[in-house]
Amino acid sequence: MFIANDLFQFKKLFVSQLKNMLSDDELGAFILVLANSQQDSFLKNELDNDLENIFLSLKDKAANGALDAPQDDVDVFDQLLSVDLQGIPVWQSRAVGEWEVTCNSMRRLRPARSSSQTFDSIRQPFDENKFHFNKPFLKPEILWQGEFENHRLSVLYNKFPFSDYHLLIAVSPHENNPQVLTRAMHDINCALVEDVADALPGFGIGFNSLAAGASVNHLHCQGFVRSQSFPVESKDWQHNGGDIRYPLLVERFSDREASWEYIDQLLRQDIAFNCLYRRHGCYVIARRYQGSVQLPEWLSGAGWLDVAGVITVSDEKTFDEMDAASVSSALSLLALGGTCLHD
């Protein structure tokens, strides 16, 4: 079993462990639960009262100078002090031509970490002193741990989620591997989306290489449970047999071996890429390094979700004004030259 036997059990566990995480001594946990509660009405309704009570307690501590927390969390909390928690809207999404745009106001508070850096390679050594998933303070944020295909998996909540029931899946985290996709992890991702899809309909996995939106240099991928397809999955695109050319170079594979051969070429050529693993296939999107081109603010730090056609913004004005041509144009800025990278 991976996390839960069915969707009902999964959502029940997802909510209950968020509630258990709340404490007036843990500012980081409060921020994580608040951000996760905004995903939909179900989560918001389940968590609102607990969040309001903890918020009042934390505000009292802050007023008395008794709030002990990392500076990142204090900075986020300072921005929340003037906010009515009840007034924070759940995520809103709308179709914009062939694309999807989501308004997620909590994302504006997220520390950038590596997703805002510029790189000269997608390979960087693991750094024990930087943020990683073995940090002791992250233990309360673990949703599930277990074995899958002879590898230890640690599944954590995403502190600032941007996809439905967003999960961080660290593969053999004790080995301290950097964020370089391995054959073992690729096989695990392919197997997971096949094995888990019946129990958790819509389950899928995203992967960001360094220089392609990865914010933590510790081997991990990102899970989600999303019933609807992504724009990149539309049958109208050429990579799915249609007639329309996608703004980025996308290769879709139904074969695990073929997809790995292509990914291995990207790794050897030091090309940044994103992956989307779904039950019906693996999408691999080679792209320019982050920071190598000037992007609109709403696409900075673009990762697997953005290049799959779902754009996340944090203010309603941008959400209301976004149009399909702007999305297509912005994504095309990340496109590599040439037509195909594999034989």
C-alpha positions, 0 to 999 in steps of 0.5 A, a space after each residue: 500500500 502507498 499511503 492509503 487504500 482508497 481516496 476516502 481514506 487518503 483524504 481522511 488521513 490528509 486532513 487528520 494529520 494536518 490537524 494533528 500538526 497544529 500547535 501554538 508552538 509551531 509557526 511553520 506547521 501553522 503556515 503549512 496547514 493554512 496553505 494546504 487548507 486553501 486548496 478546496 472547500 472541503 479542506 477549508 471547512 475542516 480546518 478553519 476553526 482550528 486554524 483561527 484558534 492557533 492564529 489568535 494564540 500565535 498573535 499573542 505570542 508575537 505581541 509578547 515577543 515570545 514567538 520562536 521560529 525560523 526567520 522565513 516563517 516569521 517573515 510569512 507570519 508578519 504578512 499574515 498579521 493584517 489578514 482575515 484568515 476567513 477571507 483568504 479564498 480557496 483556489 480558483 481555476 479557469 480555462 484560458 484557451 487551451 491553458 488553465 490558470 489558478 489563483 492561489 494567494 498563499 503562493 506569494 509568501 513562499 521563500 524562493 530557495 533554489 527556484 530563483 537561482 541561476 545555474 550553469 549545470 543541472 548537477 550540483 553536489 548535495 549540501 548538508 547545510 542547506 534545506 533538505 528533507 532530513 531536517 529534524 524539524 520536518 518530522 511532523 510534516 511527514 504524511 507517510 513513510 514506507 517501502 516501495 520497490 525496495 526503496 524507502 519513500 518519505 512522503 511530506 506535505 508541501 508547505 506551499 502547495 500548488 497542485 491538488 493534494 500536493 505531496 513531496 516524495 523523497 526517495 531514499 532520503 537518508 542517502 543524501 542524493 542531489 536532485 538528479 533523476 536516477 533510473 531507480 527513481 524513474 522506475 519508481 515513478 512509472 510504477 507508482 502511477 500505474 499501481 496507485 491509480 486505481 486506489 487514488 484516481 488521478 494520482 500522478 507525479 511531477 519532477 523538476 530538475 535543477 535549473 527547471 524549477 527545483 527548489 530543493 537539491 535533495 532527490 525528490 518528486 512531487 505527487 498529486 491527486 487530480 481528476 482532470 487532465 492537464 493541458 499538455 495531455 490534450 489530444 490536439 497537440 502534436 506530441 499526442 498525435 494532434 495537429 497543434 504545435 506545443 510552445 515547448 519541446 514535449 516528448 510523450 512516452 508510453 514505454 518506461 525504457 524509451 522514456 529513460 533513454 531520452 531522459 538519460 540523454 538530457 542528463 548527459 547533455 546537461 539539459 534542464 527538463 521537467 517530467 509529468 508521470 501519468 498512468 497513460 504515459 510519461 511527458 518529458 519537457 526539455 527547456 531552457 535554464 531558469 534565469 537564462 531568459 526574462 520571464 513574466 513575474 507570474 512564470 518565474 521559477 516555472 516548474 513541471 506544473 507550469 510547463 504542463 499548461 497550468 499557470 499559478 498566480 497569486 493575485 486576482 488581477 493577474 488571474 482575471 486578466 490572463 489570456 491564452 496568447 500571453 501564456 503561449 508566448 511566455 512558455 515559448 520563451 523557455 523553448 530550446 532550439 531544434 526539434 528533437 533531441 533523441 534519435 
